[in-house]
């Protein structure tokens, strides 16, 4: 399947993923979209991306053995492939367009959920937009509605809730998903009880007045800084591997 299409298919083409698998595959999607010049990725680059302090929840401290073991597990499940070239460092590439049968924008939304876990629709739209354009909240909601019958997303807020709606991905093992559902079952809808504490993203969901221009500018600068950090980390990994190959 190419990157622009999606297909519901007769049934799920994927299987649940463990936490480490979700982090590894999530960063591979993210880097493929935000820094395509450094993709496919080396193991060292994946380690660095997994342990980023930004755009991640929770923060991790994986080492190369952790990531290599996870990549081979994902390879057995059909979610990644290994690219080996003569005289070159081996690189890894995800196969999620085919594995999940999703479009480019759908994969961006899922990748953000894999990287951060449960979040409000407003937060998700703002964060996924750094990978693929999502003009507004209705655009995101249309994507979520398309993913829902394929069991790729799960709503954690009750159906009658209209603001501050939480959503997550559906790639959890069943036991872990039930724990997530339970954790959100008694969650108070803060948007209704304390309107003055609305975040920028939840204000968007609630139809609140537009935030000052500087808020959007700061968010854009932070996103750009995150991408630049990813580029620097990838370059550092490349230099390290080149030195090792030269015996330096």
WOLIN-V522467 format. One record per backbone hydrogen bond with DSSP energy under -0.5 kcal/mol. CO is the residue of the C=O (numbers start at 1). NH is the residue of the N-H. If there is no record, write none. Layout:
BEGIN
<<CO/NH> <CO/NH>>
END
This chain:
BEGIN
<<2/5> <3/104> <18/22> <19/23> <20/24> <21/25> <22/26> <23/27> <24/28> <25/29> <26/30> <27/31> <28/32> <29/33> <30/34> <31/35> <35/38> <36/39> <41/92> <42/46> <43/47> <44/48> <45/49> <46/50> <47/51> <49/52> <63/67> <64/68> <65/69> <66/70> <67/71> <68/72> <69/73> <70/74> <71/75> <72/76> <73/77> <74/78> <74/79> <74/80> <75/78> <79/95> <81/93> <82/84> <83/91> <85/88> <91/83> <92/40> <92/41> <93/81> <95/98> <95/99> <96/100> <97/101> <97/102> <101/7> <103/107> <104/108> <105/109> <106/110> <107/111> <108/112> <109/113> <110/114> <111/115> <112/116> <113/117> <115/57> <119/167> <120/124> <121/125> <122/126> <123/127> <124/128> <125/129> <127/130> <128/131> <128/132> <136/140> <137/141> <138/142> <139/143> <140/144> <141/145> <142/146> <143/147> <144/148> <145/149> <147/150> <147/152> <147/153> <148/151> <152/170> <154/168> <158/161> <165/121> <166/156> <166/157> <167/119> <168/154> <171/17> <173/177> <174/178> <175/179> <176/180> <177/181> <178/182> <179/183> <180/184> <181/185> <182/185> <182/186> <184/187> <188/190> <189/192> <189/193> <190/194> <194/197> <195/198> <199/203> <200/204> <201/205> <202/206> <203/207> <203/208> <204/207> <212/215> <212/216> <213/217> <214/218> <215/219> <216/220> <217/221> <218/222> <219/223> <220/224> <221/225> <222/226> <223/227> <224/228> <225/229> <226/230> <227/231> <228/232> <229/233> <230/234> <231/235> <232/236> <233/237> <234/238> <235/239> <236/240> <237/241> <238/242> <239/243> <240/244> <241/245> <242/246> <243/247> <243/248> <244/247>>
END
